[in-house]
Amino acid sequence: MLQFFSASTSIVNSKRAITECLENALEGQPNLDCDLIIIHTAMGHNFKDLLSEAHKLSPNAQIVGCSCGGVIGKEGPDESMKALAVMVVKGSKNEFAVSGLESSILADPYNSGVQLAQDLKNKNPGINILLLYPSAMLWDFDKLLEGIESVFKDVPIIGGISIDGKLISDFQFLGEKIVEKSAVLVGFSDPSIELISSATLGSDIKGAPLEVTRSEGNHVFELDRKNAWECLMDKLGMPFSSSAFEVWTVACLAKEIPGKSCEEYDSKYRIVGGLLPEPDGSLFTLGASPEGTKLWLARANEKKVFEGVDQMMTRILKQLDGRQPVAVFHSDCSGRGKLLFNRIMKDEIINRLQYPICKGENIPWLGIYGGGELTPVGGKNQLLMYTSSINVLVRRKEFI
């Protein structure tokens, strides 16, 4: 059976920071030997030092990870430039596998997903939970997920979108290699573990929808037969020169979730971004937006954010049915943290997420402030934005 351990820190020196994380995570263990280290790091650390020191301290461990806008450990949230968190895993080699690409996934996301998944399946065909960290620069995440699902079918995909905090680029780690705008994929195949996942949005949908009138895939050129960004700014009453960060504090774009898949979610809509304009005023959305697609304006509602978190925890606790989690993988949107100028009280949000599950116990917890959240909704793998997404690994009752 897999064993999980975690720790986080904001120590400035990168070698010392990873050392402290591993020492604190594995406190009480005979040594720092482990089988897998998953690293989340903000952009202020020296990535080479982090990876080389982790390898030195635990030479038999496989290492994966990514850059992010902040971390969430069992110690709480940290969005400093030196934020660092790890999840350490011990277990049999046939209970997990890792995969990563040494080139960018942006040009061909579907085939990148196929390559990642096939490499992982060749290493371990029994994988039943996938943990994915792709580049935020992709946008067409649906294609990446489709590529992975073509190999793993209905295996749930959890994780978060790697960013750099300024939405310029991002980095992924595989062993001691550092790759830009790529992806890493971890698979777990411990039959004693099941996944309990949920997500919450907490936004209001405003007014009548905008209609996509010219697009190519997920690249939207016109809304309501006007330049996309110009149309959006007119709708918001903002100047054409407004920056993405200015607009994020006001609204973002959402699509309606089809069918009944929204029943395990607190909204009929998912945020699809669209607020990073190209020089010509066109926009990119999560997944394809063919002509005729309806896009709604959505705005965060702090009251609904907290209500949604509480309702989500009620759902999760019901499914846990008294069982203590073995690990939690948490993805939170940077827009619910510092990127919205601290308008949302992130410390209270994280406390409301962690306390009902942990209740003062030492539960391994690895969270990321990223550009999006990967978690199943209504039995379908989804890339969400502006949510808090909780993915709990727990022992099946027959193994307790």
C-alpha positions in Angstrom: 0.0 0.0 0.0 1.2 3.5 -0.8 2.2 5.8 2.0 2.0 9.6 1.7 3.9 12.3 3.6 3.9 16.1 3.0 5.5 19.4 4.1 5.9 23.0 3.0 8.2 25.9 3.7 9.2 29.4 2.6 12.9 29.2 3.4 14.9 31.4 1.0 17.8 29.1 0.3 16.6 26.5 -2.3 18.8 23.6 -1.1 17.9 24.2 2.5 14.2 24.5 1.6 13.9 21.1 -0.1 16.0 19.6 2.7 13.6 21.0 5.4 10.6 19.8 3.4 11.9 16.2 3.1 13.0 16.2 6.8 9.7 17.5 8.0 7.6 15.3 5.8 9.5 12.1 6.8 9.9 13.0 10.4 9.9 9.8 12.4 11.0 7.7 9.5 14.4 6.0 9.7 15.9 8.0 6.8 14.9 10.2 3.8 14.6 7.3 1.4 11.4 7.3 -0.5 10.1 6.3 -3.9 8.4 9.4 -5.3 8.7 13.2 -4.6 6.2 15.6 -6.1 7.3 19.2 -5.9 5.3 22.5 -6.2 7.5 25.6 -6.2 7.0 29.3 -6.7 9.2 31.1 -9.2 11.7 32.5 -6.6 13.5 29.2 -6.1 16.5 27.9 -8.0 14.9 24.9 -9.7 18.2 23.1 -10.4 19.2 23.3 -6.8 15.8 22.0 -5.7 16.0 18.9 -8.0 19.7 18.1 -7.5 19.4 18.3 -3.7 16.2 16.2 -3.7 18.1 13.6 -5.8 21.1 13.7 -3.5 18.9 13.3 -0.3 16.8 10.5 -1.8 18.7 9.0 -4.7 16.2 6.2 -5.4 13.2 8.5 -5.6 11.5 9.5 -8.9 11.0 13.3 -9.0 8.3 15.3 -10.7 6.8 18.7 -10.2 6.0 22.1 -11.6 6.1 25.9 -11.0 3.1 27.6 -9.6 1.7 30.8 -8.2 1.8 29.5 -4.6 1.4 26.3 -2.6 -1.0 25.0 0.0 0.4 22.5 2.5 -1.0 21.1 5.7 0.7 24.1 7.2 -1.6 26.4 5.2 -1.4 28.6 2.1 1.8 30.4 1.0 2.0 32.7 -2.1 5.5 34.0 -1.4 8.2 33.9 -4.1 9.9 31.2 -2.1 6.9 29.0 -1.4 7.7 25.3 -1.7 5.7 22.2 -0.9 6.2 18.4 -1.5 4.3 15.2 -1.4 6.5 12.3 -0.6 5.4 8.8 -1.5 6.6 5.4 -0.4 5.4 2.2 -2.0 6.0 -0.6 -4.4 7.2 0.2 -7.9 4.1 -1.5 -9.3 1.8 0.9 -7.4 2.8 4.1 -9.3 4.5 5.4 -12.4 5.6 8.8 -13.8 5.8 10.3 -17.3 6.8 13.6 -18.8 7.6 15.2 -22.1 10.9 17.0 -22.8 9.3 19.4 -25.3 6.4 21.8 -25.3 2.8 20.5 -25.5 1.5 23.6 -27.1 1.7 22.7 -30.8 -0.1 19.4 -30.6 -1.9 18.9 -27.3 -3.9 15.8 -28.3 -0.8 13.8 -29.4 1.1 15.1 -26.4 -1.6 13.6 -24.2 -1.4 10.3 -26.0 2.4 10.2 -25.6 2.2 11.0 -21.9 -0.5 8.4 -21.3 1.0 5.6 -23.4 4.4 6.0 -21.8 2.7 5.8 -18.4 0.6 2.8 -19.3 3.6 1.0 -20.8 5.2 1.3 -17.4 2.1 0.4 -15.4 -1.0 -0.8 -17.1 -3.0 -1.0 -13.8 -3.2 2.7 -13.1 -6.6 3.9 -11.8 -5.9 7.5 -10.7 -4.0 10.2 -12.8 -2.3 13.3 -11.4 -1.5 15.9 -14.2 0.4 19.2 -14.2 0.3 20.8 -17.6 1.4 24.3 -18.9 -1.0 27.2 -18.4 0.0 28.4 -21.9 -2.0 25.6 -23.6 -5.6 26.8 -23.2 -7.0 24.0 -25.3 -6.8 21.6 -22.4 -9.8 19.5 -23.7 -7.5 18.2 -26.4 -4.8 17.2 -23.9 -7.4 15.4 -21.8 -8.9 13.7 -24.9 -5.4 12.4 -25.7 -4.9 11.0 -22.3 -8.4 9.5 -22.2 -7.9 7.8 -25.5 -5.4 5.6 -23.6 -6.8 5.5 -20.1 -10.5 5.7 -21.0 -12.5 6.7 -17.8 -9.6 6.9 -15.3 -10.1 10.1 -13.2 -7.6 12.9 -13.8 -6.8 15.3 -11.0 -4.1 18.0 -10.7 -3.6 21.6 -11.5 -2.3 24.0 -14.2 1.3 25.1 -13.8 1.9 28.9 -14.0 4.6 31.4 -13.1 2.5 33.9 -11.3 2.6 36.5 -14.2 1.2 34.2 -16.9 4.4 34.5 -19.0 5.6 30.9 -18.9 5.8 27.9 -16.6 8.1 25.0 -15.9 7.7 21.2 -15.3 10.2 18.9 -13.7 11.0 15.2 -14.5 13.9 13.8 -12.6 16.6 16.5 -12.7 15.3 17.9 -16.0 13.5 21.2 -16.3 11.1 21.7 -19.2 9.2 24.8 -20.3 5.5 24.8 -21.3 5.2 21.0 -21.1 3.4 18.5 -18.8 4.1 15.8 -16.3 1.8 12.9 -15.4 1.7 10.6 -12.4 -0.3 7.5 -12.1 -1.3 5.6 -9.0 -2.4 1.9 -9.1 -2.7 1.0 -5.4 -6.0 -1.1 -5.4 -6.6 -0.2 -1.8 -7.1 3.5 -2.6 -10.2 5.3 -4.0 -10.7 8.9 -5.0 -13.3 11.3 -3.6 -13.3 14.6 -5.4 -15.3 17.8 -5.5 -15.1 21.4 -6.6 -16.8 24.7 -5.9 -17.0 27.9 -7.9 -19.0 30.6 -6.1 -19.7 33.1 -8.9 -22.7 35.0 -10.2 -23.7 34.8 -13.9 -24.5 38.2 -15.2 -26.9 39.2 -17.9 -27.6 37.8 -21.4 -24.9 35.6 -23.0 -22.5 36.7 -25.7 -22.5 34.6 -28.9 -19.3 33.5 -30.6 -19.7 34.6 -34.3 -16.2 33.8 -35.6 -13.7 31.4 -34.2 -11.2 28.6 -35.0 -11.1 25.9 -32.4 -10.7 27.6 -29.1 -9.5 30.9 -30.7 -12.4 33.4 -30.6 -12.2 36.3 -33.0 -15.7 37.8 -32.8 -18.4 38.0 -30.2 -21.9 39.3 -31.3 -20.2 40.1 -34.7 -17.7 42.5 -33.1 -14.1 42.2 -32.3 -14.1 39.8 -29.2 -12.1 42.0 -26.8 -13.9 45.2 -28.0 -17.3 43.5 -27.5 -16.3 42.3 -24.0 -15.0 45.7 -22.9 -18.2 47.4 -24.2 -20.3 44.9 -22.2 -18.3 45.7 -19.1 -18.2 49.4 -19.7 -14.4 49.4 -19.7 -11.8 50.9 -22.1 -10.3 48.7 -24.8 -6.9 49.3 -23.3 -7.9 47.5 -20.0 -5.4 44.8 -18.9 -6.4 41.2 -18.2 -5.6 41.8 -14.5 -8.0 44.7 -14.4 -10.8 42.7 -16.0 -10.3 39.7 -13.7 -11.3 41.8 -10.8 -14.6 42.5 -12.5 -15.7 39.5 -14.5 -14.6 36.4 -16.6 -16.3 34.2 -19.2 -18.2 31.0 -18.5 -19.9 28.2 -20.5 -22.9 26.2 -19.4 -22.1 22.7 -18.3 -24.1 20.3 -20.4 -26.4 17.6 -19.1 -26.5 16.4 -15.5 -22.7 16.6 -14.9 -23.2 19.8 -12.9 -25.1 18.0 -10.2 -21.9 17.3 -8.2 -20.9 21.0 -8.6 -22.4 24.2 -7.2 -23.0 25.8 -10.6 -24.4 25.1 -14.0 -21.4 27.0 -15.5 -17.7 26.6 -15.6 -15.2 29.4 -16.2 -13.5 29.3 -19.5 -11.2 32.3 -19.2 -11.0 34.4 -22.4 -9.5 37.3 -20.6 -6.0 37.3 -22.1 -6.4 39.3 -25.3 -4.1 38.8 -28.3 -2.8 41.9 -30.0 -5.6 41.8 -32.5 -8.3 41.6 -29.8 -9.0 37.9 -30.2 -9.4 35.6 -27.2 -8.7 32.0 -26.3 -11.1 29.9 -24.2 -10.7 26.5 -22.5 -11.7 24.0 -25.1 -13.3 24.7 -28.5 -15.8 27.5 -28.9 -17.4 27.0 -32.3 -19.6 29.6 -33.9 -22.9 29.8 -32.0 -21.3 29.0 -28.6 -22.9 31.1 -25.8 -20.5 32.7 -23.3 -21.8 34.3 -20.1 -20.1 36.9 -17.9 -19.4 35.6 -14.4 -18.2 37.5 -11.3 -16.9 36.1 -8.1 -19.3 36.4 -5.1 -17.4 36.2 -1.8 -20.5 35.0 0.1 -21.1 32.3 -2.5 -17.4 31.3 -2.3 -17.7 30.5 1.4 -21.1 28.9 1.1 -19.8 26.7 -1.8 -16.7 25.6 0.2 -18.9 24.6 3.2 -21.3 22.7 0.9 -18.4 20.9 -0.8 -17.0 19.8 2.5 -20.3 18.4 3.5 -20.4 16.3 0.3 -16.8 15.1 0.8 -17.4 14.2 4.5 -20.5 12.2 3.6 -18.5 10.1 1.1 -15.6 9.7 3.5 -18.1 8.1 6.0 -15.7 8.4 8.9 -12.6 7.2 7.1 -9.4 9.2 7.5 -7.8 10.3 4.2 -4.4 8.9 3.3 -3.6 12.1 1.3 -5.2 15.2 -0.2 -4.3 16.8 -3.6 -5.7 20.3 -3.7 -5.9 22.7 -6.6 -7.0 26.3 -6.0 -7.2 29.1 -8.6 -4.7 31.9 -8.2 -7.7 34.2 -8.8 -9.0 33.1 -5.4 -5.7 34.2 -3.9 -3.2 37.0 -4.4 -4.0 37.6 -8.2 -7.2 39.3 -7.2 -5.3 41.6 -4.9 -6.3 39.6 -1.8 -10.0 40.5 -2.2 -10.9 37.0 -1.1 -9.8 35.9 2.3 -7.8 32.9 1.2 -6.6 31.9 4.7 -10.2 31.5 5.9 -11.0 29.5 2.7 -8.1 27.1 3.3 -9.1 26.7 6.9 -12.6 25.8 6.0 -11.3 23.3 3.5 -8.7 21.7 5.7 -10.3 21.6 9.2 -13.3 19.4 8.4 -11.0 16.8 6.8 -7.9 17.0 9.0 -9.5 17.8 12.4 -6.1 18.4 13.8 -4.6 15.2 12.5 -1.4 15.1 10.4 -3.0 14.4 6.9 -0.6 14.7 4.0 -1.8 17.7 1.9 -0.3 19.1 -1.3 -2.0 22.0 -2.9 -1.3 24.4 -5.8 -2.3 27.9 -6.7 -2.4 27.6 -10.4 -4.1 28.6 -13.6 -6.8 26.0 -13.4 -8.0 22.9 -11.6 -8.3 19.3 -12.9 -11.0 17.2 -11.2 -13.9 15.0 -12.3 -17.3 16.6 -12.2 -20.3 14.4 -12.8 -18.1 11.5 -13.7 -16.3 13.5 -16.5 -12.8 14.8 -16.3 -12.9 18.6 -16.3 -10.5 21.5 -16.5 -12.1 24.1 -14.2 -11.1 27.7 -13.3 -11.7 30.0 -10.3 -12.5 27.0 -8.2 -11.3 25.2 -5.1 -11.0 21.6 -6.0 -10.3 18.9 -3.4 -9.2 15.4 -4.4 -9.0 13.0 -1.4 -7.3 9.6 -1.5 -8.8 7.2 1.0 -8.6 3.5 1.8 -11.4 1.4 0.5 -13.5 0.0 3.3 -12.5 -3.6 2.5 -8.8 -2.7 3.1 -9.3 -1.0 6.5 
